[in-house]
Amino acid sequence: MELSPPAARILSIRIFVEPADLAAGALEIRGEEHHYLSKVRRQAVGALVCLLDGQGRMADAQIVEISDGATSLQVLEPQNVLPPKFSLCVVPALIKGERMNLAITKMVELGVQRISPVTTERTVVRLKGDRAQSRVARFQSLSRAASRQSRNPSPPQIDPIQSLESLLARPHETGLGIIPEASGNAAPLASLLPSRAPTSATVLIGPEGGFSAAELSLANRAGFAAASLGPRVLRAETACICIASILAFRYGDIGRI
């Protein structure tokens, strides 16, 4: 049976567990989530918790015991969460340090379903091998924390870092494809948004200095349209937050529940 979360579950504390661990019965929570429940949120025996597996299932549970190293739960039967009707993928060019972390966190809070970080001609941050994998792991950790804080039942898929050229070269369904651009050739965003909600949208966000002319041409051939977000030039992380907010309000669940 699929259902939307009731009010009681929305108000309860949420933590993430491995999909294989989400089952009715006894469950012992250790590590980061145990610390979050017992130390950060200072929960006591009898408190209600909502468990999420990050893959569209959730279950109510109750704390039955707390020790130094673990929190013991009694879990009810898991249930499926209804997937969102509108899916947003943001493709941000890598930007420096905390600015990228901020962009990831806020996009998760706003309900972005997929984040595909890329490198471009003007990208300052260059990561390869273990450093790239470590950075993606950091993004995934931030995503889980932001999902927990914002009560987002499904953390977004975060793809490995790749070049913009590689991303655009592979077959993909863009749905509504947008590139926020500060050039005078970009159409106002409002003029590009269809009145009937699309099922999905993909947005390309450039780095400091924006996309090169060659990259804009490549994206245009792949089905992306240049869009103006207004008269001011936004920093890359602000553009991520701005476009995610606009599309979530227009087609998603922001302001509707």
N, C-alpha and C positions, 0 to 999 in steps of 0.2 A: 504494500500500500504506500502511495506517495502522498505527502501532505506538507503544507507550509507550517513553519514552527509556530506554536501557540504562544500567547503572551507570556505565560509562566516560563517557557523555555528561553524566550528572547531576553528575559531579565536575569536569568541564571548565569553564573560564571561559565565560560567556555574554555575548554582546553583541547589540544589535538593529540590523537593517539594514532598508532600505526593501523592501517586498514585491517590487518589480520587480527588485531587485538580488540576490535570493536564487535563484541558479541555479548549476548545476555549472560549474566552470571557475575562471578567475582572477578575483579581486575585490580592489579597492583600497579600504581603509578610511581615511577622513580625519576630521577634526573631533573631536568629543567622544569617540567610541568609539576612535579611534586614540590619543588622549591616555590613555584608560582602560587600553588594552592596554599601551602602551609606557612610560608614566610612572607610573600608579597601580599597576598589577599587574606592571610590569617584566618583561613576557614577552620571550622570545628566539626566534630562528628555530628552527623545529621544534616549537614548542608547539602544542598542540591547542586549538581554540576551537569553541564551539557557537554557531551563528548562528540568530537568531530573527527572524521578520518581524512578530511581534505579531498575526498573523492565523491562527495555527494551524499554521504550518509551521516546521521547523527543519532545519538541515544541519550536519554536521561539517565542519571546515576545519582547515588547518594553516598556520601562519605560514611564509612562504618568504622574506620580506625586510622589514626595518624601516628606514625613513629618517626624517629630521626631520619630514616632513610627512605620511607615510602608512605604513600597514601593509599589505603585500601578502599575500593568502591564496590557497590552492588549495582550492576548495570541492568537496565530494562532492555527490551527488544529494540534493536536498531531500526530506523526508518529512513526512507529516502527523502532527500530534500528536492523540491521542484527546481529544476535548472532555470536560470534567468532567460527571459524571452529575447533579450538583446545582449549580444556578446561583443565586447570591445577589446581589441588588441592594440597596444601601443608599442611602437618600435622606436625607442629613444637611442640617440647616439650617446656613447659614453661621455660623461662629464666628470669633473673632478670630485673625488672624495665625498664629503658630507652632502653636497648638492645632489649627487646621484642617489644617495641613501634617502634623502628627503623625498625626491621624486618617486622612488619605489614605494615608500611607506604611504604617501598620500594617494597614489594610484590604487593601491590595495584598498585603502579606506573607502575610496569612491567606487569600488566594485569592478575595476578593470579585470578581465578574465585571462588575459595573456600579455606578458611583457617579453619582448624580444630585443635585448640590447645589441647594438651594432657599432661597428667602427666605420668611419667615413674618411674622405680625403682630408678634412679639416679637424678630425678628432685629435685632441691633445693627448688623451689617455690611451696608451698602447699596452695591452696585456696579452701574453701568450702562455701556453702550457699550464703549469701549476698555478701561476698567478691568476690566469683567467678563470680556472676552475675554482680557485679560492674565492674570487670575487663573486662568482655566480652562487656559491654556497652561502656567502654573506647576504646576497640579495634574497635567497630563499629563506634564510633565518629571519631577516627583516619582514618578509612577506608573512610568515607564520605569526610573528609577534603582532603585526598590524592587523591581521585577520582576527586574532584572538581579542585584541583590544576593541576592534570595531564590530565584533560579532558577525563577521563575514564567514559563512559556513564553508566557503570554497576558496582557499588561497589560489591566486592565479598561477597558471603555468609560467615558469620562468625559463626561457630557452638559453642554451649556451651562447656565448658571445660569438658573433660572426660578422663578416663584412656586409655592408648594405648591398653591394653587388651580388653577393651569394644569396642573400635573402630574396632579392627581387628576381633572381634567375630561376629559382625553383617554382614549380607550379603551386599556385595558391589561390584561394577564393578571398578576394578583398572585400566583397560586399560594397560598402561605401568606403572609398579610399581617399584620404585627405592628407595634405602636407601643409601645415601652418607656415606661411611665408610672409616676410615683411616687405617684399618687393612690390612695386606698383602694379605688377602684372597679375597679382593674385585677386581672385574674386572674393567678395565678402562671404564669410562663412555661412551666414544666414541664407544666402542665395543658393548654396550647394546642398543644404539639408532638405531631403524630401519630406513632404507632409506625411506620407505613410511610412511608418517606422520600418527600417531595414532590420533583418535578423542579425546582421553583424556589421562592424566597421573596423577598419585598420587605419591608424594614424602614424605617420612618420614624423619624428621630432628631430631636428638637426642639432648639431653641436654649436659651441661658440663659433660665430662666423657663418653659421648656416650651411646648407648644402651647396656644393659646387654646381655650375651650370650643367655639367655632364651628368651629375647625379639627379638633378631635377628632370632632365630629359629622359633618363632611364626610368625614373619613377612614373613620369607621365605616360610613357609607353606601356608601363605595367598596370595602368588604370587609376593612378592617383592624380587628384586635382589640387592645384595650389590654392590655399584659402587664407584670407586675411583675418586675423583675430582683432583688428582694430588699429587705431592710429599710433599706439605705443609699441616699442620694440620690447618683447618679453624675453627674459632669460630662459634658457632651455628647461630648467626645472619648473619654472612658472608656466611655460607653455604646456608641459605635461599635465599639470594640475588643472589648468584652465580648460583645455580641450576635454579632459576626462569629466570635469564637472558639467560642461555644457551638454555633452552627449548623454551622460547619465541622467541629466534632468530632462532632456528632450525625448529620449527613447528608453531610458532605463528606469530604475526605481527611486532615484533621488526625488524627494518631494511628493511621492505618491503613496507612502505608507504612514 
